[in-house]
Amino acid sequence: MPADLIQHPFMSQQALAECNARAMVDAMLAFELALAEVQEARGAVPDGASLAMCKTLEAHAFDLDAIAAGVASGGNAAIPFVKQGRAALQEDLKRYWHQGATSQDVVDTALMLLLKPRLAALDALLVRCRSAALSLMQAHDETVMVGRTLMQQALPITFGVKVAHWAIGLEQARRRLAGLELPVQFGGAVAVHSGLDGPGWDNLGLAFMDALAERLGLAAAVLPWHTDRQPIHALATGLDAAAGAAEKLALDVALLTQTELGEVAEPAAPGMGESSSMPHKRNPVRCALIRGAARQVHGHTTVILNAAAQPLERGLGEWHAEWAPLLDSALLLEGALEQAAVLLEGLEVHPEAMRRNLAATGGGIMAEPVSRLLAPVVGQDAAKRISAEAAETARLTGRPYAEVLAGHEEVAGRVEHTDLERASDPALYLGSSRAQVQRATAWLEGK
């Protein structure tokens, strides 16, 4: 698979460098060494054994290719890894290596360790997005633009309130991800800590699990979660929610960058957005990268959701199906949010294009308030007809909407011209736009 050309460009390059096969082996080793430490602290491993394991195995060159090849026969990377680790240890330490653990304990915990820095990176990127969005909201809380429903012009809003909705979606996702737990996994063969039955070891399995969590900086689960995949479900859907918020931002920006609208533009950069055949184009490539990554996250999420119910005490294919989609989702989301942060920080806003597009219908988007003004004078049906007729005349002739209305035979002399101007002014028909920006700002800032 030419991953470098068709998959990795959508991901965070830093995350790719930090989340590779070597990192997975390091995470599995961290689990095993921590297990030996906590067991030694309770007398289940001889004094000094965990340190001796650490010295030997941290200096040992694990054969990554052999581990990868071993997955085909064992079904997961932990089995060949554990074999290599045991083979490297001196004879008197071998029996204490991987004591009381099973392969799922190793793999699940290693995945949590790999995801921990990724969640921290995602949080930092979402904080960047929030900061950039707040600046845009405050700068454009009075920048009037067309609000569009079903892809058509509807009524005026402010650009500030549009950004506020992007920001709230991203911040809701950030807070959801920040509340997720990454639990340690330790249950042994059938998740009841079998094999930990030496003298004085009664009920030590749960104590080892809790101590492992503290030692590795992970959450302590209530019980081992071999086939209780709620932690994975929560992770996948949390990542997907953030991807959806980023995709909403990218979709809106891409639509507003269309040549006919031109209300915003992506940040300029050498070669960014160029076409292979059309020199005049400035494509919204950042938006494309965000949406491409988000769509992949959505697909990965369905795989994990369909693996939520796993049989008996160990998944048969369901557990195995989770690994790549979960890690890929985190890397894709990180890539998308890197683009989203740059997009928000450097977004070019064109108020003059927004004003131009407000006038595209000749004032037709103000037909609703005009109709409400005229109804007491000419009746409801006539008011709707007159407001629409005047808007079309204004569009065709280029005359101001209020002027056309004032000259209409059924309106002339019956409604004050200043009232017509007020009713047809988009800046005076913004509803709670400004109040929404203020409220959103307070919420985003935690006030």
C-alpha positions as CSV (number, residue, x, y, z in Angstrom):
1,M,0.0,0.0,0.0
2,P,1.5,3.4,-1.0
3,A,0.6,4.8,2.4
4,D,3.0,7.7,2.1
5,L,1.1,9.0,-0.9
6,I,-2.5,8.3,-0.1
7,Q,-2.9,7.9,3.6
8,H,-0.2,9.6,5.6
9,P,-0.7,13.1,4.1
10,F,-4.1,13.3,5.9
11,M,-2.4,12.5,9.2
12,S,-0.3,14.5,11.6
13,Q,3.3,14.0,10.6
14,Q,4.5,14.4,14.2
15,A,2.0,11.8,15.4
16,L,3.1,9.4,12.7
17,A,6.7,9.8,13.9
18,E,5.7,9.2,17.5
19,C,3.2,6.4,16.9
20,N,5.0,3.7,15.0
21,A,6.0,0.0,15.5
22,R,8.9,1.0,17.7
23,A,6.6,3.0,19.9
24,M,4.2,0.1,20.2
25,V,7.0,-2.2,21.3
26,D,8.1,0.4,23.8
27,A,4.5,0.7,25.2
28,M,4.2,-3.1,25.5
29,L,7.6,-3.2,27.3
30,A,6.4,-0.4,29.7
31,F,3.4,-2.5,30.6
32,E,5.5,-5.6,31.3
33,L,8.1,-3.8,33.3
34,A,5.5,-1.9,35.3
35,L,3.8,-5.2,36.0
36,A,7.0,-6.7,37.4
37,E,7.5,-3.6,39.6
38,V,4.1,-3.7,41.2
39,Q,4.3,-7.4,41.7
40,E,7.7,-7.1,43.3
41,A,6.3,-4.4,45.7
42,R,3.8,-7.0,46.9
43,G,6.2,-9.9,47.2
44,A,5.0,-11.7,44.1
45,V,8.4,-11.2,42.4
46,P,11.8,-11.5,44.1
47,D,13.5,-8.3,45.3
48,G,15.6,-6.8,42.5
49,A,14.0,-8.9,39.7
50,S,12.1,-6.0,38.1
51,L,15.2,-3.8,38.0
52,A,17.2,-6.7,36.4
53,M,14.4,-7.2,33.8
54,C,14.5,-3.4,33.1
55,K,18.3,-3.3,32.6
56,T,18.2,-6.3,30.3
57,L,15.2,-5.5,28.2
58,E,15.6,-1.7,27.8
59,A,18.9,-2.4,26.2
60,H,17.6,-5.3,24.2
61,A,17.0,-4.8,20.4
62,F,13.6,-6.3,19.8
63,D,13.2,-7.7,16.3
64,L,10.3,-5.7,14.9
65,D,10.1,-7.7,11.7
66,A,9.9,-10.9,13.6
67,I,7.2,-9.5,15.8
68,A,5.2,-8.4,12.8
69,A,5.6,-11.9,11.2
70,G,4.5,-13.5,14.4
71,V,1.1,-11.8,14.4
72,A,0.1,-14.1,11.6
73,S,0.4,-17.1,13.8
74,G,-0.5,-15.7,17.2
75,G,-3.2,-13.2,16.2
76,N,-1.6,-10.2,17.9
77,A,1.7,-8.5,18.5
78,A,2.0,-9.3,22.2
79,I,2.6,-13.0,21.7
80,P,5.8,-12.8,19.7
81,F,6.9,-9.8,21.8
82,V,6.5,-11.7,25.0
83,K,8.5,-14.6,23.5
84,Q,11.3,-12.4,22.5
85,G,11.4,-10.7,25.9
86,R,11.5,-14.0,27.8
87,A,14.2,-15.3,25.5
88,A,16.4,-12.3,26.3
89,L,16.1,-12.7,30.1
90,Q,18.4,-14.8,32.2
91,E,17.0,-18.1,33.3
92,D,16.1,-17.2,36.9
93,L,13.9,-14.2,35.7
94,K,12.0,-15.9,32.9
95,R,9.2,-17.2,35.2
96,Y,8.4,-13.7,36.5
97,W,8.1,-12.2,33.0
98,H,4.5,-11.6,31.9
99,Q,3.3,-13.2,35.2
100,G,-0.5,-13.4,35.5
101,A,-1.0,-11.4,32.2
102,T,-2.5,-12.3,28.9
103,S,-1.9,-10.9,25.4
104,Q,-4.9,-8.6,25.6
105,D,-3.6,-7.0,28.7
106,V,-0.5,-6.1,26.9
107,V,-2.0,-4.8,23.7
108,D,-4.9,-2.9,25.2
109,T,-2.7,-1.1,27.7
110,A,-0.1,-0.4,25.0
111,L,-2.8,1.2,22.9
112,M,-3.9,3.4,25.8
113,L,-0.3,4.5,26.4
114,L,0.1,5.4,22.7
115,L,-3.2,7.3,22.7
116,K,-2.3,9.3,25.9
117,P,0.0,11.8,24.2
118,R,-2.2,11.9,21.2
119,L,-5.2,13.1,23.3
120,A,-2.9,15.8,24.8
121,A,-1.9,16.9,21.3
122,L,-5.6,17.0,20.2
123,D,-6.5,19.1,23.3
124,A,-3.7,21.6,22.5
125,L,-4.8,21.9,18.9
126,L,-8.5,22.4,19.9
127,V,-7.3,25.1,22.3
128,R,-5.6,26.8,19.4
129,C,-8.8,26.6,17.4
130,R,-10.7,28.1,20.2
131,S,-8.3,31.0,20.6
132,A,-8.4,31.8,16.9
133,A,-12.1,31.5,16.7
134,L,-12.6,33.9,19.6
135,S,-10.5,36.5,17.8
136,L,-12.6,36.1,14.6
137,M,-15.8,36.3,16.6
138,Q,-14.8,39.5,18.3
139,A,-13.5,41.1,15.1
140,H,-16.7,40.3,13.1
141,D,-19.5,40.4,15.6
142,E,-21.0,43.2,13.5
143,T,-19.9,42.0,10.0
144,V,-23.2,41.4,8.3
145,M,-23.5,38.5,5.8
146,V,-26.2,36.4,4.2
147,G,-27.5,33.4,6.2
148,R,-28.3,30.5,3.9
149,T,-30.7,27.6,4.3
150,L,-31.0,24.7,1.9
151,M,-28.0,26.3,0.1
152,Q,-30.1,29.4,-0.7
153,Q,-30.0,33.0,0.6
154,A,-32.4,33.3,3.6
155,L,-31.9,36.1,6.1
156,P,-28.9,38.2,7.3
157,I,-26.7,37.1,10.2
158,T,-23.2,38.2,11.3
159,F,-20.0,36.4,10.4
160,G,-19.2,36.5,14.1
161,V,-22.2,34.2,15.0
162,K,-21.2,31.8,12.2
163,V,-17.7,31.5,13.7
164,A,-19.3,31.1,17.1
165,H,-21.1,28.0,16.0
166,W,-17.9,26.5,14.6
167,A,-16.1,27.3,17.9
168,I,-18.8,25.8,20.1
169,G,-18.8,22.6,18.1
170,L,-15.0,22.2,18.4
171,E,-15.0,23.2,22.1
172,Q,-17.8,20.7,22.9
173,A,-15.7,18.0,21.2
174,R,-12.6,19.2,23.2
175,R,-14.4,18.9,26.5
176,R,-15.8,15.5,25.6
177,L,-12.3,14.2,24.7
178,A,-10.8,15.8,27.9
179,G,-13.3,13.8,30.0
180,L,-12.4,10.4,28.5
181,E,-10.5,7.9,30.6
182,L,-7.7,5.7,29.3
183,P,-7.9,2.6,31.5
184,V,-5.2,0.1,32.2
185,Q,-6.0,-3.5,31.2
186,F,-5.0,-6.4,33.4
187,G,-7.1,-9.5,33.9
188,G,-5.2,-12.5,32.9
189,A,-6.4,-15.3,30.7
190,V,-10.2,-15.0,31.4
191,A,-10.1,-11.6,33.2
192,V,-10.2,-13.0,36.8
193,H,-6.5,-12.9,37.5
194,S,-6.0,-16.6,37.2
195,G,-2.5,-17.8,38.1
196,L,-2.1,-15.2,40.9
197,D,-2.7,-17.8,43.6
198,G,0.5,-18.1,45.5
199,P,0.7,-17.9,49.3
200,G,-0.8,-14.7,50.6
201,W,-1.8,-13.6,47.1
202,D,-5.5,-13.8,47.6
203,N,-7.3,-11.0,45.7
204,L,-4.1,-9.4,44.7
205,G,-5.1,-9.2,41.0
206,L,-7.3,-6.1,41.5
207,A,-4.6,-4.5,43.6
208,F,-2.0,-5.2,40.9
209,M,-4.4,-3.7,38.3
210,D,-4.9,-0.5,40.4
211,A,-1.1,-0.2,41.1
212,L,-0.4,-0.7,37.3
213,A,-2.8,2.2,36.5
214,E,-1.0,4.5,38.9
215,R,2.4,3.4,37.8
216,L,1.6,4.0,34.1
217,G,-0.5,7.1,34.5
218,L,-3.6,5.5,33.3
219,A,-7.1,5.2,34.8
220,A,-8.0,2.3,37.0
221,A,-11.0,0.4,35.6
222,V,-13.7,-1.0,37.9
223,L,-12.9,-4.5,36.5
224,P,-10.8,-5.8,33.6
225,W,-12.6,-4.9,30.3
226,H,-11.6,-7.6,27.9
227,T,-15.0,-7.8,26.3
228,D,-16.5,-4.7,27.9
229,R,-15.5,-2.3,25.1
230,Q,-17.1,0.8,26.5
231,P,-13.7,2.6,26.9
232,I,-13.0,1.9,23.2
233,H,-16.5,2.9,22.2
234,A,-16.2,6.2,24.1
235,L,-12.8,6.9,22.5
236,A,-14.0,6.2,19.0
237,T,-17.1,8.3,19.3
238,G,-15.3,11.1,21.0
239,L,-12.7,11.3,18.2
240,D,-15.6,11.1,15.6
241,A,-17.4,14.0,17.3
242,A,-14.3,16.1,17.0
243,A,-13.9,15.1,13.4
244,G,-17.5,16.1,12.7
245,A,-16.9,19.5,14.2
246,A,-13.8,20.1,12.1
247,E,-15.6,18.9,9.0
248,K,-18.4,21.4,9.6
249,L,-15.9,24.2,9.7
250,A,-14.2,23.0,6.6
251,L,-17.4,22.5,4.6
252,D,-18.7,26.0,5.5
253,V,-15.4,27.6,4.6
254,A,-15.1,25.7,1.3
255,L,-18.6,26.8,0.3
256,L,-17.9,30.5,1.2
257,T,-14.7,30.4,-0.8
258,Q,-16.5,29.6,-4.1
259,T,-15.6,32.1,-6.8
260,E,-19.2,33.4,-7.0
261,L,-19.3,34.1,-3.3
262,G,-15.7,34.9,-2.3
263,E,-16.7,35.8,1.2
264,V,-13.6,34.1,2.8
265,A,-10.4,32.6,1.6
266,E,-8.0,30.1,3.0
267,P,-4.6,31.4,4.3
268,A,-2.3,32.0,1.4
269,A,0.9,30.0,1.1
270,P,3.4,29.3,-1.7
271,G,1.9,26.6,-3.9
272,M,-1.1,26.0,-1.6
273,G,-4.3,25.3,-3.5
274,E,-2.7,25.3,-7.0
275,S,-4.3,23.3,-9.8
276,S,-2.3,20.9,-12.0
277,S,-3.9,22.4,-15.1
278,M,-5.6,25.7,-14.3
279,P,-3.2,28.4,-13.1
280,H,-6.0,30.8,-12.0
281,K,-7.4,28.5,-9.4
282,R,-6.9,28.7,-5.6
283,N,-8.4,25.6,-4.3
284,P,-9.5,25.2,-0.7
285,V,-7.0,22.4,-0.1
286,R,-6.9,22.7,3.7
287,C,-10.6,22.2,3.7
288,A,-10.2,19.2,1.5
289,L,-7.6,17.7,3.8
290,I,-9.8,18.2,6.8
291,R,-12.9,16.7,5.2
292,G,-10.9,13.8,3.7
293,A,-9.5,13.0,7.1
294,A,-12.9,13.4,8.8
295,R,-14.6,11.0,6.4
296,Q,-12.0,8.4,7.1
297,V,-12.6,8.8,10.9
298,H,-16.3,8.3,10.3
299,G,-15.6,5.1,8.5
300,H,-13.2,3.8,11.2
301,T,-15.8,4.6,13.8
302,T,-18.4,2.3,12.2
303,V,-15.9,-0.5,12.4
304,I,-15.4,0.0,16.1
305,L,-19.1,0.5,16.8
306,N,-19.8,-2.8,15.0
307,A,-17.2,-4.5,17.3
308,A,-18.7,-3.3,20.5
309,A,-20.4,-6.5,21.4
310,Q,-17.7,-9.2,21.9
311,P,-18.2,-12.8,22.7
312,L,-17.8,-14.4,26.1
313,E,-14.3,-13.7,27.6
314,R,-12.3,-12.8,24.5
315,G,-13.2,-11.2,21.2
316,L,-12.8,-13.3,18.1
317,G,-11.9,-10.8,15.4
318,E,-13.9,-7.9,17.0
319,W,-11.0,-7.0,19.3
320,H,-8.5,-7.4,16.5
321,A,-10.6,-5.1,14.3
322,E,-10.3,-2.2,16.7
323,W,-6.6,-1.6,16.7
324,A,-5.9,0.1,13.4
325,P,-9.1,2.1,13.2
326,L,-8.6,3.5,16.7
327,L,-5.0,4.7,16.2
328,D,-5.7,5.8,12.6
329,S,-8.6,7.9,13.8
330,A,-6.5,9.7,16.3
331,L,-3.7,10.4,13.8
332,L,-6.2,11.5,11.2
333,L,-8.0,13.8,13.6
334,E,-4.7,15.3,14.7
335,G,-3.9,16.0,11.0
336,A,-7.3,17.6,10.5
337,L,-7.0,19.8,13.5
338,E,-3.5,20.9,12.5
339,Q,-5.1,22.2,9.3
340,A,-8.1,23.6,11.1
341,A,-5.9,25.6,13.5
342,V,-4.0,27.1,10.6
343,L,-7.2,27.8,8.8
344,L,-8.8,29.7,11.6
345,E,-5.6,31.6,12.5
346,G,-5.1,32.8,9.0
347,L,-8.6,32.9,7.5
348,E,-9.1,35.8,5.1
349,V,-12.5,37.5,5.6
350,H,-13.9,39.7,2.8
351,P,-16.7,41.9,4.3
352,E,-17.0,43.7,0.9
353,A,-18.0,40.4,-0.8
354,M,-20.5,39.8,2.0
355,R,-22.1,43.2,1.4
356,R,-22.1,42.5,-2.4
357,N,-23.9,39.2,-1.8
358,L,-26.4,40.8,0.5
359,A,-27.5,42.9,-2.5
360,A,-27.6,40.0,-4.9
361,T,-31.3,39.6,-4.6
362,G,-32.0,43.3,-4.9
363,G,-33.1,43.3,-1.3
364,G,-35.1,40.1,-1.6
365,I,-33.7,38.6,1.6
366,M,-35.4,41.5,3.4
367,A,-38.8,40.7,2.0
368,E,-39.9,39.2,5.3
369,P,-39.5,42.3,7.5
370,V,-40.8,44.5,4.6
371,S,-43.9,42.3,4.3
372,R,-44.4,42.6,8.1
373,L,-44.2,46.4,7.8
374,L,-46.7,46.5,4.9
375,A,-49.2,44.0,6.1
376,P,-51.2,46.4,8.4
377,V,-51.4,48.9,5.5
378,V,-52.2,46.7,2.5
379,G,-53.1,43.3,3.9
380,Q,-51.1,40.1,4.4
381,D,-51.4,38.7,0.9
382,A,-50.7,42.0,-0.9
383,A,-47.7,42.7,1.4
384,K,-46.1,39.4,0.4
385,R,-46.7,40.1,-3.3
386,I,-45.5,43.7,-3.2
387,S,-42.3,42.9,-1.2
388,A,-41.4,40.2,-3.8
389,E,-42.3,42.4,-6.8
390,A,-40.2,45.3,-5.5
391,A,-37.2,43.0,-4.8
392,E,-37.3,41.7,-8.3
393,T,-37.5,45.2,-9.7
394,A,-34.6,46.3,-7.5
395,R,-32.5,43.4,-8.7
396,L,-33.2,44.1,-12.4
397,T,-32.7,47.8,-12.2
398,G,-30.0,48.1,-9.6
399,R,-32.1,50.6,-7.6
400,P,-32.2,50.5,-3.8
401,Y,-35.0,48.2,-2.5
402,A,-36.4,51.0,-0.2
403,E,-36.6,53.4,-3.2
404,V,-38.5,50.9,-5.3
405,L,-40.9,50.1,-2.5
406,A,-41.6,53.8,-1.9
407,G,-42.5,54.3,-5.5
408,H,-44.8,51.3,-5.7
409,E,-48.3,52.4,-6.5
410,E,-49.8,50.5,-3.6
411,V,-47.3,51.9,-1.1
412,A,-46.5,55.4,-2.2
413,G,-47.6,57.9,0.4
414,R,-48.9,55.3,2.8
415,V,-45.6,54.2,4.5
416,E,-42.8,56.5,5.6
417,H,-39.7,56.2,3.5
418,T,-37.5,56.0,6.7
419,D,-39.5,53.1,7.8
420,L,-39.0,51.4,4.5
421,E,-35.3,52.0,4.7
422,R,-35.1,50.6,8.2
423,A,-37.1,47.5,7.3
424,S,-34.9,46.8,4.2
425,D,-31.6,47.3,6.0
426,P,-29.9,43.9,6.7
427,A,-27.8,45.4,9.5
428,L,-31.0,46.1,11.5
429,Y,-32.5,42.6,11.1
430,L,-29.9,40.4,12.9
431,G,-32.0,38.9,15.6
432,S,-29.9,37.7,18.5
433,S,-26.7,37.5,16.4
434,R,-24.6,39.9,18.6
435,A,-26.0,38.5,21.8
436,Q,-25.2,35.0,20.7
437,V,-21.6,36.0,20.0
438,Q,-21.4,37.5,23.5
439,R,-22.9,34.4,25.1
440,A,-20.7,32.0,23.1
441,T,-17.6,34.1,24.1
442,A,-18.4,33.8,27.8
443,W,-19.0,30.0,27.5
444,L,-15.8,29.5,25.5
445,E,-13.8,31.5,28.0
446,G,-15.3,29.6,30.9
447,K,-17.1,32.6,32.4
